[in-house]
Amino acid sequence: MKVGDTIKLNFAGKPKEAVVHKLFANSVYLKMDFEKDKGKIVKRKLHAVTGGAKKKSKAK
């Protein structure tokens, strides 16, 4: 994920498109268009947007 990438995510139960505005180690700022507010910037945790890393199970 880089600045300027377009991603799709669920927002309030509905699929929305967002553009990555700023990207930090643990958070991401997304620019989203809403019905009454075009170009709103929303902050989310990075693991919430990417789905988080999958945990590996140790084979014994």
DSSP file (Angstrom, degrees, kcal/mol; ACC not computed):
  #  RESIDUE AA STRUCTURE BP1 BP2  ACC     N-H-->O    O-->H-N    N-H-->O    O-->H-N    TCO  KAPPA ALPHA  PHI   PSI    X-CA   Y-CA   Z-CA
    1    1 A M              0   0    0      0, 0.0     2,-0.3     0, 0.0     6,-0.0   0.000 360.0 360.0 360.0 132.0    0.0    0.0    0.0
    2    2 A K    >   -     0   0    0     20,-0.0     3,-1.8    18,-0.0    18,-0.3  -0.861 360.0 -77.7-131.8 166.4    1.3    3.4   -1.0
    3    3 A V  T 3  S+     0   0    0     -2,-0.3    18,-0.2     1,-0.2     3,-0.1  -0.475 118.5  28.5 -64.7 131.9    0.1    7.0   -0.9
    4    4 A G  T 3  S+     0   0    0     16,-2.2    -1,-0.2     1,-0.4     2,-0.1   0.230  87.3 133.0  99.3 -12.4   -2.3    7.5   -3.8
    5    5 A D    <   -     0   0    0     -3,-1.8    15,-2.5    15,-0.1     2,-0.5  -0.426  53.2-132.3 -70.1 145.4   -3.5    3.9   -4.0
    6    6 A T  E     +A   19   0A   0     13,-0.2     2,-0.3    -2,-0.1    13,-0.2  -0.877  30.6 178.1 -99.0 129.2   -7.2    3.3   -4.3
    7    7 A I  E     -A   18   0A   0     11,-2.9    11,-2.6    -2,-0.5     2,-0.4  -0.878  23.2-133.8-127.4 160.3   -8.6    0.6   -1.9
    8    8 A K  E     +A   17   0A   0     -2,-0.3     2,-0.3     9,-0.2     9,-0.2  -0.947  32.2 161.0-114.2 137.1  -12.0   -0.8   -1.1
    9    9 A L  E     -A   16   0A   0      7,-2.3     7,-3.1    -2,-0.4     2,-0.5  -0.968  42.3-100.5-148.3 161.7  -13.2   -1.3    2.5
   10   10 A N  E     -A   15   0A   0     -2,-0.3     2,-0.5     5,-0.2    -2,-0.0  -0.758  36.3-178.7 -86.6 126.8  -16.4   -1.7    4.4
   11   11 A F  E >  S-A   14   0A   0      3,-3.1     3,-1.3    -2,-0.5    -2,-0.0  -0.967  73.4 -16.8-129.7 113.9  -17.7    1.5    6.0
   12   12 A A  T 3  S-     0   0    0     -2,-0.5    -1,-0.1     1,-0.3    -2,-0.0   0.850 128.8 -53.9  58.9  37.0  -20.8    1.2    8.1
   13   13 A G  T 3  S+     0   0    0      1,-0.2    -1,-0.3     0, 0.0    -3,-0.1   0.461 120.7 100.7  82.5   0.7  -21.7   -2.1    6.4
   14   14 A K  E <  S-A   11   0A   0     -3,-1.3    -3,-3.1    -5,-0.0     2,-0.3  -0.941  78.1-111.3-119.9 141.1  -21.4   -0.7    2.9
   15   15 A P  E     +A   10   0A   0      0, 0.0     2,-0.3     0, 0.0    -5,-0.2  -0.533  42.3 179.9 -70.5 132.3  -18.5   -1.1    0.5
   16   16 A K  E     -A    9   0A   0     -7,-3.1    -7,-2.3    -2,-0.3     2,-0.4  -0.933  24.7-129.6-130.4 153.1  -16.7    2.2   -0.1
   17   17 A E  E     +A    8   0A   0     -2,-0.3    16,-0.5    -9,-0.2     2,-0.3  -0.839  29.8 178.8-100.1 143.0  -13.7    3.3   -2.2
   18   18 A A  E     -AB   7  32A   0    -11,-2.6   -11,-2.9    -2,-0.4     2,-0.4  -0.980  23.2-136.9-142.5 153.1  -11.0    5.3   -0.6
   19   19 A V  E     -AB   6  31A   0     12,-2.0    12,-3.0    -2,-0.3     2,-0.5  -0.937  30.5-115.3-110.9 133.2   -7.7    6.9   -1.6
   20   20 A V  E     + B   0  30A   0    -15,-2.5   -16,-2.2    -2,-0.4    10,-0.2  -0.552  37.9 173.0 -69.5 118.7   -4.7    6.6    0.7
   21   21 A H  E     +     0   0A   0      8,-3.1     2,-0.3    -2,-0.5     9,-0.2   0.881  66.0   3.8 -94.7 -49.8   -3.9   10.2    1.7
   22   22 A K  E     - B   0  29A   0      7,-1.4     7,-2.8   -20,-0.1     2,-0.4  -0.986  65.2-157.3-137.6 146.8   -1.2    9.6    4.4
   23   23 A L  E     + B   0  28A   0     -2,-0.3     2,-0.2     5,-0.2     5,-0.2  -0.988  15.1 170.1-132.3 125.5    0.5    6.4    5.5
   24   24 A F        -     0   0    0      3,-2.7    -2,-0.0    -2,-0.4    22,-0.0  -0.668  49.6 -91.4-122.3 178.4    2.2    5.8    8.9
   25   25 A A  S    S+     0   0    0     -2,-0.2     3,-0.1     1,-0.2    -1,-0.0   0.880 120.8  11.2 -61.8 -41.0    3.6    2.7   10.7
   26   26 A N  S    S+     0   0    0     20,-0.1    20,-2.2     1,-0.1    21,-0.4   0.467 126.6  45.0-118.8  -4.2    0.3    2.0   12.6
   27   27 A S  E     - C   0  45A   0     18,-0.3    -3,-2.7    19,-0.1     2,-0.4  -0.936  56.0-157.2-140.8 162.5   -2.3    4.2   11.0
   28   28 A V  E     -BC  23  44A   0     16,-2.7    16,-2.5    -2,-0.3     2,-0.5  -0.999  12.3-142.2-140.9 139.9   -3.5    5.4    7.6
   29   29 A Y  E     -BC  22  43A   0     -7,-2.8    -8,-3.1    -2,-0.4    -7,-1.4  -0.916  22.8-164.0-103.5 125.9   -5.5    8.5    6.6
   30   30 A L  E     -BC  20  42A   0     12,-3.4    12,-3.1    -2,-0.5     2,-0.6  -0.899  15.2-141.9-115.1 138.0   -8.0    7.8    3.8
   31   31 A K  E     +BC  19  41A   0    -12,-3.0   -12,-2.0    -2,-0.4     2,-0.3  -0.888  32.2 175.6 -99.1 118.1   -9.8   10.3    1.6
   32   32 A M  E     -BC  18  40A   0      8,-3.4     8,-1.8    -2,-0.6     2,-0.5  -0.893  28.2-131.5-126.1 151.8  -13.4    9.2    1.1
   33   33 A D        -     0   0    0    -16,-0.5     2,-0.2    -2,-0.3     5,-0.2  -0.909  26.7-178.0-104.0 124.4  -16.4   10.7   -0.7
   34   34 A F        -     0   0    0      3,-1.8     6,-0.0    -2,-0.5     5,-0.0  -0.711  41.3-101.6-112.9 168.5  -19.7   10.8    1.3
   35   35 A E  S    S+     0   0    0     -2,-0.2     3,-0.2     1,-0.2    -1,-0.1   0.909 120.1  19.6 -57.1 -46.9  -23.1   12.0    0.2
   36   36 A K  S    S+     0   0    0      1,-0.2     2,-0.3    -3,-0.0    -1,-0.2   0.441 127.6  50.7-105.0  -1.8  -22.9   15.3    2.0
   37   37 A D    >   -     0   0    0      3,-0.0    -3,-1.8     0, 0.0     3,-0.8  -0.775  67.8-166.4-142.5  93.0  -19.1   15.6    2.5
   38   38 A K  T 3  S+     0   0    0     -2,-0.3    -5,-0.2    -5,-0.2    -3,-0.1  -0.612  75.1  15.1 -81.2 135.7  -16.9   15.0   -0.6
   39   39 A G  T 3  S+     0   0    0     -2,-0.3    -1,-0.2    -7,-0.2    -6,-0.2   0.751  81.4 169.3  77.4  25.5  -13.2   14.5    0.1
   40   40 A K  E <   -C   32   0A   0     -8,-1.8    -8,-3.4    -3,-0.8     2,-0.5  -0.476  29.3-135.0 -72.1 140.4  -13.5   13.8    3.8
   41   41 A I  E     -C   31   0A   0    -10,-0.2     2,-0.4    -2,-0.2   -10,-0.2  -0.870  22.7-171.7-101.6 126.2  -10.3   12.4    5.5
   42   42 A V  E     -C   30   0A   0    -12,-3.1   -12,-3.4    -2,-0.5     2,-0.4  -0.945  13.9-141.6-121.0 135.8  -10.8    9.5    7.8
   43   43 A K  E     +C   29   0A   0     -2,-0.4     2,-0.3   -14,-0.2   -14,-0.2  -0.839  26.4 169.2-100.3 133.1   -8.2    8.0   10.1
   44   44 A R  E     -C   28   0A   0    -16,-2.5   -16,-2.7    -2,-0.4     2,-0.2  -0.961  39.7-100.6-136.7 154.8   -8.1    4.2   10.6
   45   45 A K  E >>  -C   27   0A   0     -2,-0.3     4,-1.2   -18,-0.2     3,-0.6  -0.520  34.0-125.6 -69.9 143.9   -5.6    1.7   12.1
   46   46 A L  H 3> S+     0   0    0    -20,-2.2     4,-2.5     1,-0.2     3,-0.4   0.878 108.5  53.9 -62.7 -40.0   -3.5    0.0    9.5
   47   47 A H  H 3> S+     0   0    0    -21,-0.4     4,-1.1     1,-0.2    -1,-0.2   0.782 104.4  56.5 -68.3 -24.6   -4.5   -3.5   10.6
   48   48 A A  H <4 S+     0   0    0     -3,-0.6    -1,-0.2     2,-0.2    -2,-0.2   0.813 112.7  41.0 -73.6 -30.2   -8.2   -2.6   10.3
   49   49 A V  H  < S+     0   0    0     -4,-1.2    -2,-0.2    -3,-0.4    -1,-0.1   0.890 121.5  38.9 -83.5 -43.3   -7.7   -1.7    6.7
   50   50 A T  H  < S-     0   0    0     -4,-2.5    -2,-0.2    -5,-0.2    -3,-0.2   0.612 110.1-114.7 -85.4 -12.2   -5.4   -4.4    5.6
   51   51 A G     <  -     0   0    0     -4,-1.1    -3,-0.2    -5,-0.3    -4,-0.1   0.401  53.6 -94.6  93.6  -2.7   -7.1   -7.1    7.6
   52   52 A G        -     0   0    0     -6,-0.3     2,-0.2    -5,-0.1    -5,-0.0   0.163  53.0 -61.8  77.6 160.9   -4.1   -7.7    9.9
   53   53 A A        -     0   0    0      1,-0.1     2,-0.3     0, 0.0    -2,-0.0  -0.575  53.1-115.7 -80.3 141.6   -1.3  -10.2    9.6
   54   54 A K        -     0   0    0     -2,-0.2     2,-0.3     1,-0.1    -1,-0.1  -0.592  28.8-123.2 -76.5 135.5   -2.3  -13.9    9.7
   55   55 A K        -     0   0    0     -2,-0.3     2,-0.4     1,-0.0    -1,-0.1  -0.632  20.3-134.5 -81.3 135.9   -0.8  -15.8   12.7
   56   56 A K        -     0   0    0     -2,-0.3     2,-0.4     1,-0.0    -1,-0.0  -0.735  14.5-136.6 -89.5 135.6    1.3  -18.8   11.8
   57   57 A S        -     0   0    0     -2,-0.4     2,-0.5     1,-0.0    -1,-0.0  -0.732  18.2-122.6 -91.5 143.0    0.6  -21.9   13.8
   58   58 A K        -     0   0    0     -2,-0.4     2,-0.4     2,-0.0    -1,-0.0  -0.718  20.0-138.3 -85.9 125.3    3.6  -23.9   15.0
   59   59 A A              0   0    0     -2,-0.5    -1,-0.0     1,-0.1     0, 0.0  -0.687 360.0 360.0 -83.2 132.8    3.7  -27.5   13.9
   60   60 A K              0   0    0     -2,-0.4    -1,-0.1     0, 0.0    -2,-0.0   0.411 360.0 360.0-105.3 360.0    4.8  -29.9   16.6
